[in-house]
């Protein structure tokens, strides 16, 4: 296998996730497994585009693509065994992903330095921030992965929040539909911090967490993609806590997210 052969690793990914599609037949399960399969492939595309926009080498573009494709590889085990995507109810999916990578030996043909970069990005992509102990190179590929992940999640939730069909409880982390935004969530946002998942109580909290990702966008490609698709406005328009919604709008209007 050539070390820069995306097709070969896409097959490795497809073969692994296909096993999880076959494990259960209920429609909700298959819907959410397919959601993560499609999401992983979109994050791969965004990661490659970010890397190309940053004028990286072919090897760096390849590494960024693999970080994107495999970033959520732990989600399939998580959802099959725990029936949730909510990390606080079980082991963190980034750690599960690293364990899966080690067990399955997906990257046996790659050099050790590249494997370390991929594992570090997989582990860090879902944390509130990248560990300070990471090297500059590890932080860089983690930032690409985190931005690529956010780009596709913005796309997924913007479409989902506008739909009027049945709720996807797993996608919403089972959060309450109470319209209130929690005090700690609003405080974090207004102080320019990414909202912590541990503070989430309502679906509106979750929406504000997603909007707060603008404090952790690292590349011009990502900012352009988010702005071009008007994701922040789409999500904001679905927040039903009108009093706090006005505070959020005023805060966003005073920012320059470009």
C-alpha positions in Angstrom: 0.0 0.0 0.0 1.4 3.4 -0.9 1.5 5.7 2.1 -0.2 8.5 0.3 -3.0 6.4 -1.2 -6.3 7.9 0.1 -8.3 5.3 -1.7 -6.7 2.5 0.3 -7.5 4.1 3.6 -11.0 5.0 2.5 -11.5 1.2 2.0 -10.1 0.5 5.4 -12.6 3.0 6.9 -15.5 1.6 4.8 -14.7 -2.0 5.8 -14.6 -1.1 9.5 -17.8 0.9 9.7 -19.7 -1.6 7.5 -19.4 -4.1 10.4 -21.3 -1.7 12.6 -24.1 -1.1 10.1 -24.7 -4.9 10.1 -24.8 -5.2 13.9 -28.4 -4.0 14.4 -31.4 -3.6 12.1 -33.4 -0.9 13.8 -33.9 2.3 11.8 -32.7 4.8 14.4 -29.5 2.9 14.9 -28.8 2.7 11.1 -29.7 6.4 10.7 -27.2 7.5 13.3 -24.4 5.2 12.1 -24.9 6.4 8.6 -24.9 10.0 9.9 -21.4 9.5 11.4 -20.2 7.7 8.2 -21.2 10.6 6.0 -20.0 13.1 8.6 -16.5 11.5 8.6 -16.3 11.6 4.8 -17.3 15.3 4.8 -14.8 16.1 7.5 -12.1 14.4 5.4 -13.0 16.7 2.4 -12.9 19.8 4.6 -9.6 18.8 6.1 -8.0 18.3 2.7 -9.4 21.6 1.5 -8.0 23.4 4.6 -4.6 21.8 4.1 -4.5 22.8 0.4 -5.6 26.3 1.2 -2.7 26.5 3.7 -0.3 25.4 0.9 0.9 22.3 2.8 3.0 19.6 1.3 1.4 16.5 -0.3 2.4 14.4 2.8 0.8 17.0 5.1 -2.4 17.1 3.0 -2.5 13.3 3.2 -2.0 13.4 7.0 -4.7 16.0 7.4 -7.1 14.0 5.3 -6.6 10.9 7.4 -7.1 12.9 10.6 -10.4 14.0 9.2 -11.6 10.6 7.9 -10.8 8.8 11.2 -11.5 11.6 13.7 -14.8 10.0 14.8 -13.8 6.4 14.4 -14.6 5.9 18.1 -18.2 7.0 17.6 -19.3 3.6 16.1 -18.2 1.6 19.1 -19.7 4.2 21.4 -23.1 4.2 19.7 -23.3 0.5 19.4 -22.4 -0.3 23.0 -23.9 2.8 24.7 -26.6 4.0 22.3 -25.5 7.6 22.7 -23.1 10.2 21.3 -23.0 12.0 24.7 -19.5 11.6 26.0 -20.3 12.4 29.6 -22.4 9.2 29.8 -19.5 6.9 29.0 -15.9 7.1 27.8 -14.8 10.0 25.7 -15.1 9.1 22.0 -11.7 10.6 21.1 -10.1 8.1 23.5 -12.2 5.3 22.2 -11.0 6.3 18.7 -7.3 6.0 19.7 -8.1 2.6 21.3 -9.7 1.5 18.0 -6.8 2.8 16.0 -4.4 0.8 18.2 -6.4 -2.4 18.1 -7.3 -2.4 14.4 -3.8 -1.2 13.3 -5.3 0.8 10.5 -2.0 2.7 9.8 0.5 -0.2 9.9 2.1 1.0 6.7 2.6 4.6 7.8 5.7 6.0 9.6 5.4 6.3 13.4 5.5 10.1 13.3 2.4 10.3 11.1 0.5 7.8 13.2 1.3 9.9 16.3 -0.1 13.0 14.6 -3.3 11.2 13.6 -3.8 9.8 17.1 -3.2 13.1 18.7 -5.7 14.8 16.4 -8.3 12.1 16.9 -8.0 12.4 20.7 -8.1 16.3 20.8 -10.8 17.0 18.2 -13.7 16.8 20.7 -12.1 18.4 23.7 -12.9 22.0 24.7 -9.3 22.9 23.9 -6.2 21.3 22.5 -3.8 20.0 25.3 -1.0 22.5 26.0 1.5 19.6 26.1 1.0 19.0 22.4 3.9 19.9 20.1 3.3 22.7 17.6 2.9 20.2 14.8 0.4 18.2 16.8 -1.5 21.3 17.6 -1.5 22.3 14.0 -3.1 19.1 12.7 -5.5 19.0 15.6 -6.6 22.5 14.6 -7.2 21.4 11.0 -9.3 18.4 12.3 -11.3 20.6 14.8 -12.1 23.2 12.1 -13.0 20.5 9.5 -15.3 18.8 12.1 -17.0 22.1 13.0 -17.6 22.9 9.3 -19.6 19.8 8.7 -21.4 19.9 12.1 -22.5 23.4 11.3 -23.9 22.1 8.0 -25.6 19.1 9.7 -27.3 21.0 12.5 -28.3 24.0 10.4 -30.3 21.6 8.2 -31.6 19.6 11.1 -32.9 22.6 13.2 -35.0 23.8 10.2 -36.7 20.4 9.8 -40.1 19.8 11.3 -40.0 16.0 11.4 -39.3 13.7 14.3 -36.5 14.7 16.7 -33.2 12.8 16.7 -32.6 12.4 20.4 -29.0 11.2 19.9 -28.1 14.2 17.8 -29.6 16.4 20.5 -27.8 14.5 23.3 -31.2 14.0 24.8 -31.3 17.6 26.1 -34.4 19.3 27.3 -36.5 21.4 24.9 -37.1 23.9 27.7 -36.4 27.3 26.0 -34.2 28.7 28.7 -30.5 29.2 28.2 -28.5 28.2 31.3 -26.7 30.9 33.1 -23.2 29.4 32.8 -23.7 28.8 29.1 -24.7 32.4 28.4 -21.9 33.7 30.7 -19.2 31.7 28.8 -20.5 32.9 25.4 -20.6 36.5 26.4 -17.1 36.3 27.8 -15.8 34.9 24.5 -15.3 31.4 25.7 -16.3 28.1 24.0 -19.2 26.7 26.0 -18.4 23.5 27.9 -20.4 20.4 27.2 -20.6 19.8 31.0 -22.8 22.9 31.3 -25.4 21.9 28.8 -29.0 21.4 30.1 -31.2 22.4 27.2 -31.2 22.2 23.4 -30.8 26.0 23.3 -27.7 25.6 25.4 -26.4 23.2 22.8 -27.2 25.7 20.0 -25.3 28.4 21.8 -22.3 26.0 22.3 -22.3 25.5 18.5 -22.3 29.3 17.9 -19.5 29.7 20.5 -17.3 27.6 18.2 -16.5 30.9 16.4 -14.0 31.5 19.3 -12.1 28.4 18.2 -12.0 28.7 14.4 -8.4 28.7 13.2 -8.3 28.9 9.4 -9.6 31.3 6.8 -11.2 28.5 4.8 -13.4 27.6 7.8 -14.4 31.2 8.5 -15.3 31.7 4.8 -17.3 28.5 4.7 -19.3 29.3 7.8 -20.0 32.9 6.7 -20.9 31.9 3.1 -23.5 29.4 4.3 -24.9 31.8 7.0 -24.8 29.0 9.6 -24.6 31.3 12.6 -27.8 33.1 11.6 -29.6 29.9 10.8 -28.8 28.4 14.2 -29.5 31.7 16.0 -32.9 32.0 14.4 -34.0 28.7 16.0 -33.1 29.7 19.5 -36.4 30.3 21.4 -35.1 32.1 24.5 -35.9 35.5 23.2 -34.6 37.6 26.0 -31.2 36.0 25.9 -31.3 35.7 22.2 -31.2 39.5 21.9 -28.1 39.6 24.1 -26.5 37.0 21.8 -27.3 39.0 18.7 -25.9 42.2 20.2 -22.7 40.4 21.2 -22.3 38.9 17.7 -22.9 42.3 16.1 -20.0 43.7 18.1 -17.7 41.0 16.9 -15.9 40.7 13.6 -16.0 37.1 12.5 -14.3 37.2 9.1 
